[in-house]
Amino acid sequence: MPLIKLVFLGTGGAVPKADRTLPAIYLEDWLGHRILLDAGEGAQYRLLQVGVSPASLTLVAVTHPHEDHVLGLPGLVLTSKFLGGRLRVLAPRSMHEALERLGVEMGDSYDGGRLKIRCVKVCHTVDACGWLLEWDAGFKLDLSKVAGLPKWALTSLIRGEPVEVGGRVVRPEEVADPSHRRFRRLLYTGDTGPCPDMWRSVEWVDVLIHEATFADDVDPRRAHEEGHSTVADAVEAARAVKASVLILTHVSARYPNKERHRALARAVQPPPHVYVPEDFDTLLVKL
């Protein structure tokens, strides 16, 4: 079953609060990938608090070079080295030279077979990547079309591989349930203002994790000049990319709590379903 776990290790903006620390989101999928989205200050300690060793990470995906998103990276790198690993980091190309000095394996995309990750340019004040994660969930077979096929053939067909049985080649598309979606997508924006180019390049996602630095008490023009978004901007983005689930994060320290964000989220009709997590909240999402 396509299921992912999200643990929100830090949901704040550039200035931390005691209960709202700097950006970091841990993602674990049903295939066993362990991914950290951004690495705010203290990220490795927060990972340890939820029982995840920094050395077990598949990769860290950093959105841009602002300090609130990267200050936790050196500690993660050193801990991984001490434990015999070498951290893999995805980042905008403009960051590669500086990060390579840390001794990490750099990239701006990832191909893990059934999981692929690529950079999507967002609209911030510096070179920045949103990260689009796309899973191949395989085919759901129409049982009436595969009756009599051996188990090994069914396994290959579910994975998207054609098989030859009794001298006949069977292709997955021929025996698949047409109502089933093969690919599932999640987009993490990092910091961004409204970004129609991003929407067009992505087209659709199942889950959108979008910054909402401001609620409705700040002039949107000011937010956009700073390369940030309001709750209304995030909702507009979710509708543009047809997201079923919208998660709002990167909330400014100007807000003592997130009730204003939640009130705006509750007013969103029709869907997407909107969540405004606190630090250390865990969300299980069926894709």
C-alpha positions as a LaTeX table, in Angstrom:
\begin{tabular}{lrrr}
\hline
Residue & $x$ (\AA) & $y$ (\AA) & $z$ (\AA) \\
\hline
Met1 & 0.00 & 0.00 & 0.00 \\
Pro2 & 1.47 & 3.42 & $-0.93$ \\
Leu3 & 1.87 & 4.93 & 2.53 \\
Ile4 & 4.27 & 7.64 & 3.70 \\
Lys5 & 5.08 & 8.91 & 7.18 \\
Leu6 & 5.85 & 12.58 & 7.71 \\
Val7 & 7.37 & 13.82 & 10.96 \\
Phe8 & 7.51 & 17.61 & 11.23 \\
Leu9 & 10.76 & 18.19 & 13.10 \\
Gly10 & 10.68 & 21.96 & 12.63 \\
Thr11 & 7.79 & 24.06 & 11.33 \\
Gly12 & 9.04 & 27.60 & 11.95 \\
Gly13 & 10.38 & 30.38 & 9.77 \\
Ala14 & 13.72 & 32.15 & 9.97 \\
Val15 & 13.36 & 33.02 & 13.68 \\
Pro16 & 12.79 & 30.05 & 15.98 \\
Lys17 & 10.48 & 29.81 & 18.97 \\
Ala18 & 10.82 & 27.44 & 21.90 \\
Asp19 & 8.06 & 25.26 & 20.46 \\
Arg20 & 8.57 & 26.04 & 16.77 \\
Thr21 & 12.05 & 25.32 & 15.51 \\
Leu22 & 13.73 & 25.71 & 12.14 \\
Pro23 & 12.66 & 23.86 & 8.97 \\
Ala24 & 13.13 & 20.10 & 8.82 \\
Ile25 & 10.71 & 17.37 & 7.78 \\
Tyr26 & 11.43 & 13.64 & 8.00 \\
Leu27 & 9.78 & 11.46 & 5.36 \\
Glu28 & 9.73 & 7.67 & 5.30 \\
Asp29 & 7.98 & 5.75 & 2.51 \\
Trp30 & 6.66 & 2.20 & 2.19 \\
Leu31 & 9.74 & 1.26 & 0.16 \\
Gly32 & 12.14 & 2.07 & 3.01 \\
His33 & 13.51 & 5.43 & 1.84 \\
Arg34 & 14.39 & 7.82 & 4.68 \\
Ile35 & 14.56 & 11.43 & 3.55 \\
Leu36 & 15.10 & 14.71 & 5.37 \\
Leu37 & 13.58 & 17.76 & 3.70 \\
Asp38 & 15.72 & 20.75 & 4.73 \\
Ala39 & 18.09 & 20.70 & 7.67 \\
Gly40 & 17.44 & 23.54 & 10.07 \\
Glu41 & 19.66 & 24.06 & 13.11 \\
Gly42 & 19.59 & 21.06 & 15.44 \\
Ala43 & 18.07 & 18.71 & 12.85 \\
Gln44 & 20.16 & 15.72 & 13.94 \\
Tyr45 & 19.01 & 16.03 & 17.56 \\
Arg46 & 15.39 & 16.13 & 16.48 \\
Leu47 & 15.94 & 13.04 & 14.33 \\
Leu48 & 17.40 & 11.23 & 17.32 \\
Gln49 & 14.40 & 12.27 & 19.42 \\
Val50 & 12.11 & 10.40 & 17.01 \\
Gly51 & 14.41 & 7.37 & 16.87 \\
Val52 & 16.10 & 7.97 & 13.51 \\
Ser53 & 19.88 & 7.76 & 13.16 \\
Pro54 & 21.36 & 10.41 & 10.85 \\
Ala55 & 23.48 & 7.66 & 9.30 \\
Ser56 & 20.31 & 5.82 & 8.19 \\
Leu57 & 19.13 & 8.63 & 5.93 \\
Thr58 & 18.84 & 7.89 & 2.22 \\
Leu59 & 19.43 & 11.56 & 1.51 \\
Val60 & 18.88 & 15.14 & 2.64 \\
Ala61 & 17.15 & 17.50 & 0.19 \\
Val62 & 17.97 & 21.17 & 0.86 \\
Thr63 & 15.83 & 23.80 & $-0.82$ \\
His64 & 18.13 & 26.84 & $-0.73$ \\
Pro65 & 21.15 & 28.34 & 1.08 \\
His66 & 19.43 & 30.53 & 3.69 \\
Glu67 & 20.80 & 29.68 & 7.10 \\
Asp68 & 17.52 & 28.57 & 8.66 \\
His69 & 17.39 & 25.71 & 6.15 \\
Val70 & 21.01 & 24.50 & 6.25 \\
Leu71 & 22.59 & 25.15 & 9.66 \\
Gly72 & 21.84 & 21.60 & 10.75 \\
Leu73 & 23.66 & 20.07 & 7.80 \\
Pro74 & 27.28 & 20.12 & 9.12 \\
Gly75 & 26.27 & 18.16 & 12.21 \\
Leu76 & 24.45 & 15.57 & 10.11 \\
Val77 & 27.48 & 15.20 & 7.86 \\
Leu78 & 29.91 & 14.73 & 10.77 \\
Thr79 & 27.68 & 12.23 & 12.57 \\
Ser80 & 27.27 & 10.19 & 9.39 \\
Lys81 & 31.06 & 10.15 & 8.93 \\
Phe82 & 31.66 & 9.01 & 12.51 \\
Leu83 & 29.18 & 6.17 & 11.95 \\
Gly84 & 30.92 & 5.10 & 8.74 \\
Gly85 & 28.55 & 6.64 & 6.21 \\
Arg86 & 28.68 & 9.39 & 3.66 \\
Leu87 & 25.66 & 11.64 & 3.46 \\
Arg88 & 23.98 & 12.22 & 0.11 \\
Val89 & 22.64 & 15.76 & $-0.35$ \\
Leu90 & 20.36 & 17.18 & $-3.02$ \\
Ala91 & 20.57 & 20.95 & $-3.43$ \\
Pro92 & 20.35 & 23.68 & $-6.08$ \\
Arg93 & 23.41 & 23.59 & $-8.33$ \\
Ser94 & 24.56 & 26.98 & $-7.05$ \\
Met95 & 25.19 & 25.33 & $-3.66$ \\
His96 & 27.17 & 22.33 & $-4.88$ \\
Glu97 & 30.68 & 23.77 & $-4.70$ \\
Ala98 & 30.27 & 24.95 & $-1.12$ \\
Leu99 & 28.62 & 21.74 & 0.08 \\
Glu100 & 31.18 & 19.49 & $-1.60$ \\
Arg101 & 33.75 & 20.92 & 0.85 \\
Leu102 & 31.80 & 19.13 & 3.58 \\
Gly103 & 32.61 & 15.84 & 1.90 \\
Val104 & 29.08 & 14.92 & 0.90 \\
Glu105 & 27.83 & 13.24 & $-2.26$ \\
Met106 & 26.06 & 16.00 & $-4.20$ \\
Gly107 & 23.26 & 15.99 & $-6.72$ \\
Asp108 & 20.20 & 17.86 & $-7.93$ \\
Ser109 & 18.13 & 14.75 & $-8.63$ \\
Tyr110 & 17.74 & 11.19 & $-7.38$ \\
Asp111 & 16.78 & 7.98 & $-9.15$ \\
Gly112 & 16.04 & 5.19 & $-6.72$ \\
Gly113 & 14.15 & 3.03 & $-9.19$ \\
Arg114 & 10.60 & 3.30 & $-7.90$ \\
Leu115 & 11.29 & 6.72 & $-6.35$ \\
Lys116 & 12.57 & 9.65 & $-8.36$ \\
Ile117 & 13.23 & 13.14 & $-7.02$ \\
Arg118 & 13.83 & 16.27 & $-9.05$ \\
Cys119 & 14.31 & 19.97 & $-8.48$ \\
Val120 & 11.42 & 22.27 & $-9.33$ \\
Lys121 & 12.35 & 25.94 & $-9.47$ \\
Val122 & 10.39 & 28.05 & $-7.01$ \\
Cys123 & 10.05 & 31.83 & $-6.59$ \\
His124 & 12.27 & 32.91 & $-3.71$ \\
Thr125 & 14.88 & 35.64 & $-3.30$ \\
Val126 & 17.77 & 33.27 & $-4.10$ \\
Asp127 & 18.30 & 30.21 & $-6.29$ \\
Ala128 & 15.95 & 27.65 & $-4.76$ \\
Cys129 & 14.55 & 24.19 & $-5.46$ \\
Gly130 & 11.24 & 22.77 & $-4.47$ \\
Trp131 & 11.56 & 18.99 & $-4.38$ \\
Leu132 & 9.16 & 16.82 & $-6.36$ \\
Leu133 & 9.05 & 13.21 & $-5.20$ \\
Glu134 & 7.42 & 10.75 & $-7.59$ \\
Trp135 & 6.79 & 7.12 & $-6.68$ \\
Asp136 & 6.00 & 4.31 & $-9.07$ \\
Ala137 & 3.32 & 2.47 & $-7.12$ \\
Gly138 & 3.08 & $-0.19$ & $-9.80$ \\
Phe139 & 0.02 & $-1.50$ & $-11.60$ \\
Lys140 & $-3.13$ & $-2.86$ & $-10.05$ \\
Leu141 & $-4.12$ & $-5.86$ & $-12.14$ \\
Asp142 & $-7.57$ & $-6.68$ & $-13.42$ \\
Leu143 & $-7.93$ & $-10.17$ & $-11.96$ \\
Ser144 & $-10.24$ & $-11.27$ & $-14.77$ \\
Lys145 & $-7.42$ & $-10.63$ & $-17.26$ \\
Val146 & $-4.64$ & $-12.43$ & $-15.40$ \\
Ala147 & $-6.43$ & $-15.60$ & $-14.35$ \\
Gly148 & $-4.12$ & $-18.59$ & $-14.71$ \\
Leu149 & $-0.86$ & $-16.63$ & $-14.82$ \\
Pro150 & 1.85 & $-17.82$ & $-12.40$ \\
Lys151 & 2.68 & $-15.79$ & $-9.30$ \\
Trp152 & 6.09 & $-14.69$ & $-10.62$ \\
Ala153 & 4.38 & $-13.22$ & $-13.70$ \\
Leu154 & 1.89 & $-11.30$ & $-11.58$ \\
Thr155 & 4.72 & $-9.83$ & $-9.49$ \\
Ser156 & 6.54 & $-8.62$ & $-12.61$ \\
Leu157 & 3.38 & $-7.16$ & $-14.13$ \\
Ile158 & 2.60 & $-5.23$ & $-10.94$ \\
Arg159 & 6.10 & $-3.74$ & $-11.13$ \\
Gly160 & 5.48 & $-2.62$ & $-14.70$ \\
Glu161 & 7.53 & $-5.33$ & $-16.38$ \\
Pro162 & 6.21 & $-7.30$ & $-19.40$ \\
Val163 & 6.33 & $-11.09$ & $-19.10$ \\
Glu164 & 6.37 & $-14.00$ & $-21.53$ \\
Val165 & 4.10 & $-16.89$ & $-20.59$ \\
Gly166 & 3.44 & $-19.84$ & $-22.89$ \\
Gly167 & 5.03 & $-18.08$ & $-25.83$ \\
Arg168 & 2.84 & $-14.97$ & $-25.40$ \\
Val169 & 4.12 & $-11.58$ & $-24.24$ \\
Val170 & 1.82 & $-9.93$ & $-21.71$ \\
Arg171 & 2.28 & $-6.21$ & $-21.08$ \\
Pro172 & 1.16 & $-4.52$ & $-17.86$ \\
Glu173 & $-0.98$ & $-1.98$ & $-19.68$ \\
Glu174 & $-3.02$ & $-4.79$ & $-21.24$ \\
Val175 & $-4.08$ & $-6.35$ & $-17.93$ \\
Ala176 & $-4.15$ & $-3.33$ & $-15.62$ \\
Asp177 & $-7.18$ & $-1.96$ & $-13.82$ \\
Pro178 & $-7.81$ & 1.27 & $-15.80$ \\
Ser179 & $-9.08$ & 3.11 & $-12.71$ \\
His180 & $-5.77$ & 2.70 & $-10.87$ \\
Arg181 & $-3.12$ & 5.45 & $-10.84$ \\
Arg182 & 0.40 & 4.14 & $-11.23$ \\
Phe183 & 2.34 & 7.25 & $-10.08$ \\
Arg184 & 2.02 & 9.23 & $-6.83$ \\
Arg185 & 3.58 & 12.64 & $-6.15$ \\
Leu186 & 4.55 & 14.90 & $-3.26$ \\
Leu187 & 5.95 & 18.42 & $-3.64$ \\
Tyr188 & 7.82 & 20.25 & $-0.90$ \\
Thr189 & 8.24 & 23.91 & $-1.85$ \\
Gly190 & 10.59 & 25.24 & 0.80 \\
Asp191 & 10.44 & 29.07 & 0.75 \\
Thr192 & 8.51 & 30.56 & $-2.14$ \\
Gly193 & 6.15 & 33.31 & $-3.14$ \\
Pro194 & 3.29 & 32.59 & $-5.57$ \\
Cys195 & 4.90 & 30.75 & $-8.46$ \\
Pro196 & 2.81 & 29.99 & $-11.57$ \\
Asp197 & 5.91 & 28.66 & $-13.36$ \\
Met198 & 6.22 & 26.04 & $-10.64$ \\
Trp199 & 2.56 & 25.10 & $-10.96$ \\
Arg200 & 2.89 & 24.62 & $-14.71$ \\
Ser201 & 6.07 & 22.55 & $-14.46$ \\
Val202 & 4.55 & 20.23 & $-11.86$ \\
Glu203 & 0.99 & 19.97 & $-13.28$ \\
Trp204 & $-0.36$ & 17.76 & $-10.46$ \\
Val205 & 0.55 & 16.28 & $-7.08$ \\
Asp206 & $-1.19$ & 14.23 & $-4.41$ \\
Val207 & 0.39 & 16.05 & $-1.46$ \\
Leu208 & 1.67 & 19.64 & $-1.37$ \\
Ile209 & 3.82 & 20.81 & 1.56 \\
His210 & 3.80 & 24.57 & 1.07 \\
Glu211 & 5.19 & 27.40 & 3.13 \\
Ala212 & 2.70 & 29.76 & 4.76 \\
Thr213 & 4.96 & 32.26 & 6.49 \\
Phe214 & 2.07 & 34.70 & 6.92 \\
Ala215 & $-1.65$ & 34.40 & 7.64 \\
Asp216 & $-4.04$ & 37.17 & 6.48 \\
Asp217 & $-2.75$ & 40.07 & 8.60 \\
Val218 & 0.16 & 40.98 & 6.31 \\
Asp219 & $-0.07$ & 42.82 & 3.00 \\
Pro220 & 0.44 & 40.04 & 0.40 \\
Arg221 & 2.68 & 42.35 & $-1.62$ \\
Arg222 & 5.09 & 42.55 & 1.30 \\
Ala223 & 5.09 & 38.77 & 1.68 \\
His224 & 5.78 & 38.30 & $-2.03$ \\
Glu225 & 8.61 & 40.86 & $-2.04$ \\
Glu226 & 10.28 & 38.78 & 0.68 \\
Gly227 & 9.82 & 35.61 & $-1.37$ \\
His228 & 7.16 & 34.20 & 0.94 \\
Ser229 & 3.51 & 33.20 & 0.86 \\
Thr230 & 0.32 & 33.68 & 2.81 \\
Val231 & $-2.16$ & 30.93 & 3.63 \\
Ala232 & $-4.30$ & 32.13 & 0.71 \\
Asp233 & $-1.30$ & 31.83 & $-1.63$ \\
Ala234 & $-0.67$ & 28.26 & $-0.50$ \\
Val235 & $-4.31$ & 27.33 & $-1.05$ \\
Glu236 & $-4.17$ & 28.84 & $-4.54$ \\
Ala237 & $-1.06$ & 26.75 & $-5.26$ \\
Ala238 & $-2.76$ & 23.57 & $-4.03$ \\
Arg239 & $-5.70$ & 24.15 & $-6.33$ \\
Ala240 & $-3.39$ & 24.90 & $-9.25$ \\
Val241 & $-1.55$ & 21.58 & $-8.85$ \\
Lys242 & $-4.72$ & 19.62 & $-7.99$ \\
Ala243 & $-3.40$ & 18.52 & $-4.59$ \\
Ser244 & $-5.65$ & 16.35 & $-2.42$ \\
Val245 & $-3.70$ & 17.23 & 0.73 \\
Leu246 & $-2.14$ & 20.60 & 1.60 \\
Ile247 & 0.25 & 20.91 & 4.54 \\
Leu248 & 1.19 & 24.40 & 5.74 \\
Thr249 & 4.58 & 24.99 & 7.35 \\
His250 & 7.31 & 27.64 & 7.81 \\
Val251 & 5.07 & 29.77 & 10.06 \\
Ser252 & 6.57 & 33.08 & 11.18 \\
Ala253 & 7.48 & 33.62 & 14.84 \\
Arg254 & 5.25 & 36.74 & 14.77 \\
Tyr255 & 2.36 & 34.34 & 15.49 \\
Pro256 & 2.31 & 33.10 & 19.11 \\
Asn257 & 0.38 & 30.04 & 17.93 \\
Lys258 & $-1.07$ & 28.73 & 14.67 \\
Glu259 & $-4.75$ & 29.29 & 15.38 \\
Arg260 & $-5.01$ & 32.05 & 12.79 \\
His261 & $-3.55$ & 29.73 & 10.15 \\
Arg262 & $-5.90$ & 26.93 & 11.24 \\
Ala263 & $-8.96$ & 29.18 & 11.10 \\
Leu264 & $-8.10$ & 30.14 & 7.53 \\
Ala265 & $-7.45$ & 26.48 & 6.67 \\
Arg266 & $-10.82$ & 25.41 & 8.07 \\
Ala267 & $-12.50$ & 27.92 & 5.78 \\
Val268 & $-11.06$ & 26.29 & 2.66 \\
Gln269 & $-13.83$ & 24.78 & 0.55 \\
Pro270 & $-13.90$ & 22.57 & $-1.45$ \\
Pro271 & $-10.90$ & 20.29 & $-0.70$ \\
Pro272 & $-7.88$ & 20.00 & $-0.52$ \\
His273 & $-7.69$ & 18.78 & 3.04 \\
Val274 & $-5.47$ & 21.25 & 4.90 \\
Tyr275 & $-3.20$ & 20.47 & 7.86 \\
Val276 & $-1.18$ & 22.89 & 9.99 \\
Pro277 & 1.19 & 20.69 & 12.00 \\
Glu278 & 3.10 & 21.50 & 15.17 \\
Asp279 & 6.71 & 20.46 & 15.75 \\
Phe280 & 7.00 & 16.68 & 16.19 \\
Asp281 & 3.53 & 16.00 & 14.80 \\
Thr282 & 3.40 & 12.80 & 12.75 \\
Leu283 & 1.13 & 12.40 & 9.75 \\
Leu284 & 0.52 & 9.14 & 7.89 \\
Val285 & $-0.63$ & 9.73 & 4.33 \\
Lys286 & $-2.07$ & 7.11 & 2.00 \\
Leu287 & $-1.09$ & 8.16 & $-1.50$ \\
\hline
\end{tabular}
